[in-house]
Amino acid sequence: MRLEDIGFYTLSDERALSSTSTSPMQRCELILLDQCNFKCPYCRGLRNDCQGVMPFLFAHNVLGYWIQDGLKNIRFSGGEPTLYTGLEDLVYQCRRGGVNRIALSTNGSANFETYLKLINAGVNDFSISLDACCAGDCKTMSGVDMFSKIKDNIQALSGMTYVSVGIVLTEQNVGTLRETVEFASSMGVNDIRIIPAAQNDTLQLAVAGLKADVVVQHPILRYRVDRFLNDEPVRGLNEGDSHTCHLLKDDSVVAGEWHFPCVIYLREGGDPIGKVGLGMRRERIDWIEKTDTHCDPICKKNCLDVCVAFNNKAN
């Protein structure tokens, strides 16, 4: 299948077949802080050397490196990035720098006026956590009682710009997957990402119960549902998959003072490639050339299906 058909706008056949060490940076993620006003039970936070709040000037300089390298797509995340003082200015810096897609990963709990200011500054993509379809389950999954506010924000933002929701599935909420997906779809979101804590028979049964007319409306949801039903894993490398992570040629993730292979590698506690600076691009190419992903335990176990598909296409 074409990578475009998966639904992630940063993944394309053209990128896979033509990216080099001098290509424009296609996707970068800046993790601004580890602070969050939610207490999601599945969240493991950041490594010790990446915790705290990134100084504004440092964040500004990181963006400058990427923009100088032709940055096309950026994602601000955390923690909860709307808690970061100066976020609006960083967004505007990206807009002035010609970045096409400016995304924000958020739990959806900020005041709507905050999101509106960010849209005016340049944000045109919101990824919002939605692990439940009712107030009681929302409190269980997030540790806070803010369901009504999150719902109102998702609905309002979906009428203004691109919005996707991410549903992290655990034993606590897998039984209400169908209701949560239908609820998200009814609010007009562009796409729905199912993020399983584990793949098992219960999850496959839950996915099988999703309505086809809902699934077909959302490309990323459709891709993942098809994989579940075909008993294909969301994470991990199979024997015939690429041994090289080509994504690192024009992709980067920064947290603390460090740049990492990818956000999954960071979240799983993996070591950084190096310190932020002008030499990041060269260090990332060196990492590609010396790393067999099948021999790296984090890559081998946790590489995401869409990344696997990209790297196989690039091969």
Contacts in CASP RR format, 6 or more apart in sequence:
PFRMAT RR
TARGET T0000
AUTHOR 0000-0000-0000
METHOD contacts of the structure
MODEL  1
MRLEDIGFYTLSDERALSSTSTSPMQRCELILLDQCNFKCPYCRGLRNDC
QGVMPFLFAHNVLGYWIQDGLKNIRFSGGEPTLYTGLEDLVYQCRRGGVN
RIALSTNGSANFETYLKLINAGVNDFSISLDACCAGDCKTMSGVDMFSKI
KDNIQALSGMTYVSVGIVLTEQNVGTLRETVEFASSMGVNDIRIIPAAQN
DTLQLAVAGLKADVVVQHPILRYRVDRFLNDEPVRGLNEGDSHTCHLLKD
DSVVAGEWHFPCVIYLREGGDPIGKVGLGMRRERIDWIEKTDTHCDPICK
KNCLDVCVAFNNKAN
1 309 0 8 1.000
2 12 0 8 1.000
2 13 0 8 1.000
3 11 0 8 1.000
3 12 0 8 1.000
3 13 0 8 1.000
3 15 0 8 1.000
3 16 0 8 1.000
3 309 0 8 1.000
3 310 0 8 1.000
3 313 0 8 1.000
4 11 0 8 1.000
4 12 0 8 1.000
4 13 0 8 1.000
5 219 0 8 1.000
5 223 0 8 1.000
6 219 0 8 1.000
6 220 0 8 1.000
6 223 0 8 1.000
6 306 0 8 1.000
6 309 0 8 1.000
7 191 0 8 1.000
7 219 0 8 1.000
7 220 0 8 1.000
7 223 0 8 1.000
8 220 0 8 1.000
8 306 0 8 1.000
9 73 0 8 1.000
9 101 0 8 1.000
10 26 0 8 1.000
10 27 0 8 1.000
10 72 0 8 1.000
10 73 0 8 1.000
10 101 0 8 1.000
11 306 0 8 1.000
11 309 0 8 1.000
11 310 0 8 1.000
13 313 0 8 1.000
15 26 0 8 1.000
15 250 0 8 1.000
15 310 0 8 1.000
16 246 0 8 1.000
16 310 0 8 1.000
16 311 0 8 1.000
16 313 0 8 1.000
16 314 0 8 1.000
17 313 0 8 1.000
17 314 0 8 1.000
19 26 0 8 1.000
19 246 0 8 1.000
19 249 0 8 1.000
19 250 0 8 1.000
19 314 0 8 1.000
20 249 0 8 1.000
20 250 0 8 1.000
21 249 0 8 1.000
21 281 0 8 1.000
21 282 0 8 1.000
21 285 0 8 1.000
23 249 0 8 1.000
23 250 0 8 1.000
24 69 0 8 1.000
24 70 0 8 1.000
24 71 0 8 1.000
24 72 0 8 1.000
24 250 0 8 1.000
25 66 0 8 1.000
25 69 0 8 1.000
25 70 0 8 1.000
25 71 0 8 1.000
25 72 0 8 1.000
25 250 0 8 1.000
25 251 0 8 1.000
25 252 0 8 1.000
26 72 0 8 1.000
26 73 0 8 1.000
26 250 0 8 1.000
26 251 0 8 1.000
27 72 0 8 1.000
27 73 0 8 1.000
27 74 0 8 1.000
27 75 0 8 1.000
27 250 0 8 1.000
27 251 0 8 1.000
28 66 0 8 1.000
28 71 0 8 1.000
28 73 0 8 1.000
28 74 0 8 1.000
28 75 0 8 1.000
28 251 0 8 1.000
28 252 0 8 1.000
28 253 0 8 1.000
28 254 0 8 1.000
29 74 0 8 1.000
29 75 0 8 1.000
29 76 0 8 1.000
29 77 0 8 1.000
29 252 0 8 1.000
29 253 0 8 1.000
29 254 0 8 1.000
29 263 0 8 1.000
30 54 0 8 1.000
30 59 0 8 1.000
30 62 0 8 1.000
30 63 0 8 1.000
30 74 0 8 1.000
30 75 0 8 1.000
30 76 0 8 1.000
30 77 0 8 1.000
30 90 0 8 1.000
30 254 0 8 1.000
31 46 0 8 1.000
31 50 0 8 1.000
31 54 0 8 1.000
31 77 0 8 1.000
31 78 0 8 1.000
31 79 0 8 1.000
31 253 0 8 1.000
31 254 0 8 1.000
31 255 0 8 1.000
31 256 0 8 1.000
31 263 0 8 1.000
31 266 0 8 1.000
32 53 0 8 1.000
32 54 0 8 1.000
32 59 0 8 1.000
32 76 0 8 1.000
32 77 0 8 1.000
32 78 0 8 1.000
32 79 0 8 1.000
32 81 0 8 1.000
32 84 0 8 1.000
32 87 0 8 1.000
32 90 0 8 1.000
33 52 0 8 1.000
33 53 0 8 1.000
33 54 0 8 1.000
33 78 0 8 1.000
33 79 0 8 1.000
33 80 0 8 1.000
33 81 0 8 1.000
33 83 0 8 1.000
33 84 0 8 1.000
34 45 0 8 1.000
34 46 0 8 1.000
34 50 0 8 1.000
34 51 0 8 1.000
34 52 0 8 1.000
34 78 0 8 1.000
34 79 0 8 1.000
35 52 0 8 1.000
35 53 0 8 1.000
35 79 0 8 1.000
35 80 0 8 1.000
35 83 0 8 1.000
36 43 0 8 1.000
36 78 0 8 1.000
36 79 0 8 1.000
36 80 0 8 1.000
36 83 0 8 1.000
36 107 0 8 1.000
37 80 0 8 1.000
37 83 0 8 1.000
37 107 0 8 1.000
37 109 0 8 1.000
37 144 0 8 1.000
38 80 0 8 1.000
38 107 0 8 1.000
38 109 0 8 1.000
38 129 0 8 1.000
38 142 0 8 1.000
38 143 0 8 1.000
38 144 0 8 1.000
39 142 0 8 1.000
39 143 0 8 1.000
39 144 0 8 1.000
40 129 0 8 1.000
40 131 0 8 1.000
40 141 0 8 1.000
40 142 0 8 1.000
40 143 0 8 1.000
40 168 0 8 1.000
41 141 0 8 1.000
41 170 0 8 1.000
41 172 0 8 1.000
42 168 0 8 1.000
42 170 0 8 1.000
42 197 0 8 1.000
44 267 0 8 1.000
45 79 0 8 1.000
45 267 0 8 1.000
46 78 0 8 1.000
46 79 0 8 1.000
46 255 0 8 1.000
46 266 0 8 1.000
46 267 0 8 1.000
47 255 0 8 1.000
47 266 0 8 1.000
47 269 0 8 1.000
47 270 0 8 1.000
49 256 0 8 1.000
49 257 0 8 1.000
49 258 0 8 1.000
50 255 0 8 1.000
50 256 0 8 1.000
50 258 0 8 1.000
50 266 0 8 1.000
52 256 0 8 1.000
53 84 0 8 1.000
54 84 0 8 1.000
54 255 0 8 1.000
54 256 0 8 1.000
56 85 0 8 1.000
56 86 0 8 1.000
56 89 0 8 1.000
56 90 0 8 1.000
58 257 0 8 1.000
58 276 0 8 1.000
59 90 0 8 1.000
60 89 0 8 1.000
60 90 0 8 1.000
60 93 0 8 1.000
61 276 0 8 1.000
62 254 0 8 1.000
62 276 0 8 1.000
63 71 0 8 1.000
63 74 0 8 1.000
63 90 0 8 1.000
63 93 0 8 1.000
63 94 0 8 1.000
64 93 0 8 1.000
65 276 0 8 1.000
65 277 0 8 1.000
65 278 0 8 1.000
65 280 0 8 1.000
66 74 0 8 1.000
66 252 0 8 1.000
67 93 0 8 1.000
67 94 0 8 1.000
67 97 0 8 1.000
67 98 0 8 1.000
67 99 0 8 1.000
69 281 0 8 1.000
71 94 0 8 1.000
71 97 0 8 1.000
71 98 0 8 1.000
71 99 0 8 1.000
72 99 0 8 1.000
72 100 0 8 1.000
72 101 0 8 1.000
73 99 0 8 1.000
73 100 0 8 1.000
73 101 0 8 1.000
73 102 0 8 1.000
73 103 0 8 1.000
74 94 0 8 1.000
74 99 0 8 1.000
74 101 0 8 1.000
74 102 0 8 1.000
74 103 0 8 1.000
75 103 0 8 1.000
75 104 0 8 1.000
75 105 0 8 1.000
75 125 0 8 1.000
75 127 0 8 1.000
76 84 0 8 1.000
76 87 0 8 1.000
76 90 0 8 1.000
76 91 0 8 1.000
76 102 0 8 1.000
76 103 0 8 1.000
76 104 0 8 1.000
76 105 0 8 1.000
77 104 0 8 1.000
77 105 0 8 1.000
77 263 0 8 1.000
78 105 0 8 1.000
80 106 0 8 1.000
80 107 0 8 1.000
80 109 0 8 1.000
80 110 0 8 1.000
81 87 0 8 1.000
81 104 0 8 1.000
81 105 0 8 1.000
81 106 0 8 1.000
82 104 0 8 1.000
82 106 0 8 1.000
82 108 0 8 1.000
82 109 0 8 1.000
82 110 0 8 1.000
82 114 0 8 1.000
82 115 0 8 1.000
82 118 0 8 1.000
87 118 0 8 1.000
88 117 0 8 1.000
88 118 0 8 1.000
88 121 0 8 1.000
89 121 0 8 1.000
91 102 0 8 1.000
91 104 0 8 1.000
91 118 0 8 1.000
91 121 0 8 1.000
91 122 0 8 1.000
91 123 0 8 1.000
92 121 0 8 1.000
92 122 0 8 1.000
94 102 0 8 1.000
94 122 0 8 1.000
95 102 0 8 1.000
95 121 0 8 1.000
95 122 0 8 1.000
101 124 0 8 1.000
101 125 0 8 1.000
102 122 0 8 1.000
102 123 0 8 1.000
102 124 0 8 1.000
102 125 0 8 1.000
103 123 0 8 1.000
103 124 0 8 1.000
103 125 0 8 1.000
103 126 0 8 1.000
103 127 0 8 1.000
104 118 0 8 1.000
104 123 0 8 1.000
104 125 0 8 1.000
104 126 0 8 1.000
104 127 0 8 1.000
105 127 0 8 1.000
106 115 0 8 1.000
106 126 0 8 1.000
106 127 0 8 1.000
106 128 0 8 1.000
106 129 0 8 1.000
107 128 0 8 1.000
107 129 0 8 1.000
107 142 0 8 1.000
107 150 0 8 1.000
108 115 0 8 1.000
108 128 0 8 1.000
108 129 0 8 1.000
108 149 0 8 1.000
108 150 0 8 1.000
108 153 0 8 1.000
108 154 0 8 1.000
109 144 0 8 1.000
109 146 0 8 1.000
109 149 0 8 1.000
109 150 0 8 1.000
109 153 0 8 1.000
110 153 0 8 1.000
112 152 0 8 1.000
112 153 0 8 1.000
112 156 0 8 1.000
115 123 0 8 1.000
115 126 0 8 1.000
115 153 0 8 1.000
115 157 0 8 1.000
119 160 0 8 1.000
119 161 0 8 1.000
123 161 0 8 1.000
124 161 0 8 1.000
124 162 0 8 1.000
125 161 0 8 1.000
125 162 0 8 1.000
125 163 0 8 1.000
125 164 0 8 1.000
126 157 0 8 1.000
126 161 0 8 1.000
126 162 0 8 1.000
126 163 0 8 1.000
126 164 0 8 1.000
127 163 0 8 1.000
127 164 0 8 1.000
127 165 0 8 1.000
127 166 0 8 1.000
127 193 0 8 1.000
128 150 0 8 1.000
128 153 0 8 1.000
128 154 0 8 1.000
128 157 0 8 1.000
128 163 0 8 1.000
128 164 0 8 1.000
128 165 0 8 1.000
128 166 0 8 1.000
129 142 0 8 1.000
129 165 0 8 1.000
129 166 0 8 1.000
129 168 0 8 1.000
130 150 0 8 1.000
130 154 0 8 1.000
130 165 0 8 1.000
130 166 0 8 1.000
130 167 0 8 1.000
130 180 0 8 1.000
130 183 0 8 1.000
130 184 0 8 1.000
131 137 0 8 1.000
131 138 0 8 1.000
131 141 0 8 1.000
131 142 0 8 1.000
131 166 0 8 1.000
131 167 0 8 1.000
131 168 0 8 1.000
131 169 0 8 1.000
131 173 0 8 1.000
131 180 0 8 1.000
132 138 0 8 1.000
132 140 0 8 1.000
132 141 0 8 1.000
132 142 0 8 1.000
132 147 0 8 1.000
132 173 0 8 1.000
132 176 0 8 1.000
132 180 0 8 1.000
133 176 0 8 1.000
133 179 0 8 1.000
133 180 0 8 1.000
133 182 0 8 1.000
133 183 0 8 1.000
134 147 0 8 1.000
134 176 0 8 1.000
134 179 0 8 1.000
135 145 0 8 1.000
135 147 0 8 1.000
135 148 0 8 1.000
136 147 0 8 1.000
137 172 0 8 1.000
137 173 0 8 1.000
137 176 0 8 1.000
138 144 0 8 1.000
138 145 0 8 1.000
138 146 0 8 1.000
138 147 0 8 1.000
138 150 0 8 1.000
139 145 0 8 1.000
139 147 0 8 1.000
140 172 0 8 1.000
140 173 0 8 1.000
141 168 0 8 1.000
141 170 0 8 1.000
141 172 0 8 1.000
141 173 0 8 1.000
151 187 0 8 1.000
154 163 0 8 1.000
154 165 0 8 1.000
154 184 0 8 1.000
154 187 0 8 1.000
154 189 0 8 1.000
155 187 0 8 1.000
155 188 0 8 1.000
157 163 0 8 1.000
158 187 0 8 1.000
158 188 0 8 1.000
158 189 0 8 1.000
158 190 0 8 1.000
159 188 0 8 1.000
162 190 0 8 1.000
163 188 0 8 1.000
163 189 0 8 1.000
163 190 0 8 1.000
164 189 0 8 1.000
164 190 0 8 1.000
164 191 0 8 1.000
164 192 0 8 1.000
164 193 0 8 1.000
164 220 0 8 1.000
165 184 0 8 1.000
165 189 0 8 1.000
165 191 0 8 1.000
165 192 0 8 1.000
165 193 0 8 1.000
166 192 0 8 1.000
166 193 0 8 1.000
166 194 0 8 1.000
166 195 0 8 1.000
167 173 0 8 1.000
167 177 0 8 1.000
167 180 0 8 1.000
167 181 0 8 1.000
167 184 0 8 1.000
167 192 0 8 1.000
167 193 0 8 1.000
167 194 0 8 1.000
167 195 0 8 1.000
168 195 0 8 1.000
168 196 0 8 1.000
168 197 0 8 1.000
169 177 0 8 1.000
169 194 0 8 1.000
169 195 0 8 1.000
169 196 0 8 1.000
169 197 0 8 1.000
169 203 0 8 1.000
169 206 0 8 1.000
170 197 0 8 1.000
171 197 0 8 1.000
171 202 0 8 1.000
173 180 0 8 1.000
174 202 0 8 1.000
174 203 0 8 1.000
174 206 0 8 1.000
175 202 0 8 1.000
175 206 0 8 1.000
177 194 0 8 1.000
177 203 0 8 1.000
177 206 0 8 1.000
177 207 0 8 1.000
177 210 0 8 1.000
178 206 0 8 1.000
178 209 0 8 1.000
178 210 0 8 1.000
178 211 0 8 1.000
181 192 0 8 1.000
181 194 0 8 1.000
181 210 0 8 1.000
181 214 0 8 1.000
181 215 0 8 1.000
181 221 0 8 1.000
182 211 0 8 1.000
182 214 0 8 1.000
184 192 0 8 1.000
185 192 0 8 1.000
185 214 0 8 1.000
185 217 0 8 1.000
185 218 0 8 1.000
189 218 0 8 1.000
190 218 0 8 1.000
191 218 0 8 1.000
191 219 0 8 1.000
191 220 0 8 1.000
191 221 0 8 1.000
192 218 0 8 1.000
192 220 0 8 1.000
192 221 0 8 1.000
193 220 0 8 1.000
193 221 0 8 1.000
193 224 0 8 1.000
194 207 0 8 1.000
194 221 0 8 1.000
194 224 0 8 1.000
194 225 0 8 1.000
194 228 0 8 1.000
195 234 0 8 1.000
196 203 0 8 1.000
196 234 0 8 1.000
199 228 0 8 1.000
199 233 0 8 1.000
199 234 0 8 1.000
203 228 0 8 1.000
204 228 0 8 1.000
204 229 0 8 1.000
204 231 0 8 1.000
207 225 0 8 1.000
207 228 0 8 1.000
207 229 0 8 1.000
208 229 0 8 1.000
210 225 0 8 1.000
215 221 0 8 1.000
215 222 0 8 1.000
215 225 0 8 1.000
216 222 0 8 1.000
223 306 0 8 1.000
224 234 0 8 1.000
224 305 0 8 1.000
227 233 0 8 1.000
227 234 0 8 1.000
227 305 0 8 1.000
228 234 0 8 1.000
232 305 0 8 1.000
233 305 0 8 1.000
234 304 0 8 1.000
234 305 0 8 1.000
235 301 0 8 1.000
235 302 0 8 1.000
235 303 0 8 1.000
235 304 0 8 1.000
235 305 0 8 1.000
236 299 0 8 1.000
236 300 0 8 1.000
236 301 0 8 1.000
236 302 0 8 1.000
236 303 0 8 1.000
236 304 0 8 1.000
236 305 0 8 1.000
236 308 0 8 1.000
237 293 0 8 1.000
237 294 0 8 1.000
237 299 0 8 1.000
237 300 0 8 1.000
237 303 0 8 1.000
237 308 0 8 1.000
238 308 0 8 1.000
241 294 0 8 1.000
241 308 0 8 1.000
241 311 0 8 1.000
241 312 0 8 1.000
242 293 0 8 1.000
242 308 0 8 1.000
242 311 0 8 1.000
242 312 0 8 1.000
242 314 0 8 1.000
242 315 0 8 1.000
243 292 0 8 1.000
243 293 0 8 1.000
243 294 0 8 1.000
244 288 0 8 1.000
244 291 0 8 1.000
244 292 0 8 1.000
244 293 0 8 1.000
244 311 0 8 1.000
244 314 0 8 1.000
244 315 0 8 1.000
245 261 0 8 1.000
245 262 0 8 1.000
245 288 0 8 1.000
245 291 0 8 1.000
245 293 0 8 1.000
245 299 0 8 1.000
245 303 0 8 1.000
245 307 0 8 1.000
245 311 0 8 1.000
246 288 0 8 1.000
246 310 0 8 1.000
246 311 0 8 1.000
246 314 0 8 1.000
246 315 0 8 1.000
247 262 0 8 1.000
247 307 0 8 1.000
247 310 0 8 1.000
247 311 0 8 1.000
248 261 0 8 1.000
248 262 0 8 1.000
248 284 0 8 1.000
248 285 0 8 1.000
248 287 0 8 1.000
248 288 0 8 1.000
249 284 0 8 1.000
249 285 0 8 1.000
249 288 0 8 1.000
251 262 0 8 1.000
252 259 0 8 1.000
252 280 0 8 1.000
252 284 0 8 1.000
253 259 0 8 1.000
253 260 0 8 1.000
253 261 0 8 1.000
253 262 0 8 1.000
253 263 0 8 1.000
253 265 0 8 1.000
253 266 0 8 1.000
254 260 0 8 1.000
254 276 0 8 1.000
255 266 0 8 1.000
256 276 0 8 1.000
257 275 0 8 1.000
257 276 0 8 1.000
258 272 0 8 1.000
258 273 0 8 1.000
258 274 0 8 1.000
258 275 0 8 1.000
258 276 0 8 1.000
259 272 0 8 1.000
259 273 0 8 1.000
259 274 0 8 1.000
259 275 0 8 1.000
259 276 0 8 1.000
259 280 0 8 1.000
259 283 0 8 1.000
259 284 0 8 1.000
260 266 0 8 1.000
260 270 0 8 1.000
260 272 0 8 1.000
260 273 0 8 1.000
261 273 0 8 1.000
261 284 0 8 1.000
261 287 0 8 1.000
261 291 0 8 1.000
261 299 0 8 1.000
262 307 0 8 1.000
264 298 0 8 1.000
264 302 0 8 1.000
264 303 0 8 1.000
264 304 0 8 1.000
265 298 0 8 1.000
265 299 0 8 1.000
265 302 0 8 1.000
266 272 0 8 1.000
268 298 0 8 1.000
268 302 0 8 1.000
269 298 0 8 1.000
270 298 0 8 1.000
273 280 0 8 1.000
273 283 0 8 1.000
273 284 0 8 1.000
273 287 0 8 1.000
274 280 0 8 1.000
274 283 0 8 1.000
291 299 0 8 1.000
293 299 0 8 1.000
293 300 0 8 1.000
293 303 0 8 1.000
293 311 0 8 1.000
294 300 0 8 1.000
END
